[in-house]
Amino acid sequence: MIKVSGVTKYFDDFKVLDDISLNVRRGTIYGLIGPNGAGKTTIINHINGVLLPKSGTITINDEPVFENEKVKQTVLNISDDWFYYSTFSIREMAKFYEDVYPNFSKERYAAISQIFKIDEKRQIRKLSKGMKKQVAFWLSLSAMPDVLILDEPLDGLDPVMRKQVLNLVIADVADRSLTVLVSSHNLRELEDICDWVGIIHKGKMILEKPLDDLKGNVHKYQVVLTDETAAQLEEMENVLHTSKTGSVYSVIVRGDSKETDRQIKALMPVLCERVSLTLEEVFIYELGGLGYDFKNIII
């Protein structure tokens, strides 16, 4: 659906994107994550057709995006600085969307209005940040896009409305195979909705996997050890991180689960439990392998 192949981009002499590739499949939710300055918004602006790469290609449905009106009519973007005409009411902005996007559905517009319950005669600029974000989703989902691109999309929404908005997006993914690319620093939220995850660092794609596979290669154990066996932790292979709270050690190990189980059991722990890693923990330890210092982070 969305295919980015070998894209490189410079701003003056600074290389922002370095031969980056990613593939977002139809009807999936793809989470693009990375530290500040990694290049997430830049690659999103390429996928939106706003920027032209120095090299490489970006296609949606096998068609190039840049200066392609037909493709852009099927792609909607919601960012933290979502665009609207400052003098327009919601109703006027809806008419603008209807004129630009041929698949705009008045029925969907009316149905979503019953969820957000904002007077469509109100000027958008007079709304709160959270209400503006609701309007952005209201209009974008009414346009019935094939692709929805979200860059920090839920900032300003209260927890109840965040859940409501996500439910609307997920329903479109299930009902009509909407394809979603979402970038957010709220990894706990992404973990609840994403099928695939790509981690970007310094303009490069570090890894790209289904979420379940990404979490399946790194394991967290909570163990109680004797003084003799505790010293052997330092000798274990593929240990990414260890910490101790009271008598309990937390050990993060990379590798096949059967092999890591064997390694931990070889320490003959007094107590042992393998617990699920969060996406946030996986992200931290993947970046830790790239030179980030997380020794003082308590997980």
Residue pairs with C-beta under 8 A, 6 or more apart in sequence:
1 24
1 25
1 26
1 60
1 61
1 146
1 147
1 179
2 22
2 23
2 24
2 30
2 47
2 58
2 59
2 60
2 147
2 179
2 181
3 22
3 23
3 24
3 57
3 58
3 59
3 60
3 62
4 20
4 21
4 22
4 23
4 43
4 46
4 47
4 56
4 57
4 58
5 21
5 56
5 57
5 58
6 19
6 20
6 21
6 55
6 56
6 57
7 17
7 19
7 20
7 21
7 43
7 46
7 53
7 55
7 56
7 57
7 58
8 15
8 17
8 18
8 19
8 20
8 53
8 54
8 55
8 56
9 15
9 16
9 17
9 42
9 46
9 51
9 53
9 54
9 203
10 16
10 54
15 203
16 39
16 42
16 203
17 39
17 42
17 43
17 46
17 53
17 203
18 202
18 203
18 204
19 56
19 204
20 39
20 43
20 56
20 200
20 203
20 204
20 205
21 56
21 205
22 30
22 32
22 43
22 198
22 205
22 208
23 208
24 30
24 179
24 181
24 196
25 179
25 195
25 196
26 177
26 179
27 173
27 177
27 178
27 179
28 173
28 179
28 180
28 195
28 196
29 169
29 170
29 173
29 180
29 182
29 193
29 194
29 195
29 196
30 179
30 180
30 181
30 182
30 194
30 195
30 196
30 197
30 198
31 182
31 183
31 184
31 190
31 193
31 194
31 196
31 197
31 198
31 211
31 279
32 40
32 43
32 44
32 181
32 182
32 183
32 197
32 198
32 200
33 40
33 183
33 184
33 185
33 187
33 190
33 197
33 198
33 199
33 200
33 279
33 283
34 40
34 199
34 200
34 201
35 201
35 287
35 292
38 200
38 201
38 202
38 203
39 200
39 202
39 203
40 151
40 183
40 200
41 79
41 151
41 183
42 51
42 203
43 200
44 77
44 79
44 149
44 151
44 181
44 183
45 51
46 52
46 53
46 58
46 65
47 58
47 60
47 65
47 75
47 149
47 181
48 65
48 72
48 75
48 77
48 149
49 58
49 65
49 66
49 67
49 68
49 71
49 72
49 75
52 66
57 64
58 64
58 65
58 66
59 65
60 71
60 74
60 75
60 146
60 147
61 71
61 74
61 146
63 70
63 71
64 71
65 71
65 72
65 75
73 100
73 101
73 102
73 103
74 103
74 145
74 146
74 147
75 145
75 146
75 147
75 148
75 149
76 101
76 140
76 143
76 145
76 147
76 148
76 149
77 148
77 149
77 150
77 151
78 133
78 136
78 137
78 140
78 148
78 149
78 150
78 151
78 153
79 150
79 151
79 152
79 153
80 151
80 152
80 153
80 155
82 132
82 133
82 136
84 93
84 124
84 125
84 132
84 135
84 136
85 92
85 93
85 96
85 124
86 124
86 125
87 123
87 125
88 96
88 123
88 124
89 120
89 121
89 122
89 123
89 124
90 118
90 119
90 120
90 121
90 122
90 124
90 135
90 138
90 139
91 120
91 121
93 124
93 135
93 139
94 109
94 120
94 139
94 142
97 104
97 139
97 140
97 142
97 143
98 104
98 106
100 143
101 143
101 144
101 145
103 143
103 144
103 145
104 142
104 143
104 144
105 142
105 143
105 144
106 142
108 141
108 142
108 144
109 138
109 139
109 142
112 137
112 138
112 141
112 142
112 168
113 120
113 138
115 164
115 168
116 134
116 135
116 138
118 127
118 131
118 134
118 135
118 138
124 132
124 135
127 135
128 156
129 155
129 156
130 156
130 157
130 158
130 161
132 156
133 153
133 154
133 155
133 156
133 157
133 165
134 157
134 161
134 165
136 153
137 153
137 165
137 168
137 169
140 148
141 148
141 168
141 169
141 172
144 176
145 178
146 178
146 179
147 178
147 179
147 180
147 181
148 169
148 172
148 178
148 179
148 180
148 181
149 180
149 181
149 182
150 180
150 181
150 182
150 183
150 184
151 182
151 183
152 183
152 184
152 185
153 165
153 182
153 184
154 162
154 165
154 166
154 184
154 186
154 189
157 165
162 189
166 189
166 192
166 193
169 178
169 180
169 193
170 193
172 178
173 179
173 180
182 190
182 193
182 194
184 190
187 278
187 279
187 280
187 283
188 278
188 279
188 280
190 197
190 279
191 211
191 278
191 279
191 280
194 211
194 279
195 210
195 211
196 208
196 209
196 210
196 211
197 208
197 209
197 210
197 211
197 214
197 279
198 205
198 207
198 208
199 205
199 206
199 207
199 208
199 283
199 286
199 287
200 206
201 287
201 290
206 286
206 290
207 214
207 286
211 279
214 279
214 282
215 276
215 277
215 279
215 282
216 257
217 254
217 255
218 240
218 252
218 253
218 254
218 277
218 281
218 282
218 285
218 286
219 252
219 253
219 254
219 255
219 257
219 260
219 274
219 277
220 250
220 251
220 252
220 253
220 274
220 275
220 276
220 277
220 281
221 249
221 250
221 251
221 253
221 260
221 264
221 272
221 273
221 274
221 275
222 248
222 249
222 250
222 251
222 271
222 272
222 273
222 275
223 248
223 249
223 251
223 264
223 267
223 269
223 270
223 271
223 272
223 273
224 247
224 248
224 249
224 269
224 270
224 271
224 272
225 233
225 249
225 267
225 269
225 270
226 268
226 270
229 267
229 268
229 269
230 249
232 267
233 239
233 242
233 249
233 251
233 267
236 251
236 253
236 263
237 255
237 263
238 253
238 254
238 255
238 260
239 251
239 252
239 253
240 252
240 253
240 254
240 285
240 288
240 289
241 250
241 251
241 252
241 285
241 288
241 294
241 299
242 249
242 250
242 251
242 252
243 249
243 250
243 298
243 299
244 250
245 298
248 271
250 299
251 264
252 277
252 281
252 285
252 299
253 260
253 263
253 264
254 260
254 285
257 274
261 274
264 272
264 274
265 272
281 299
284 292
284 294
284 297
284 299
285 294
287 294
288 294
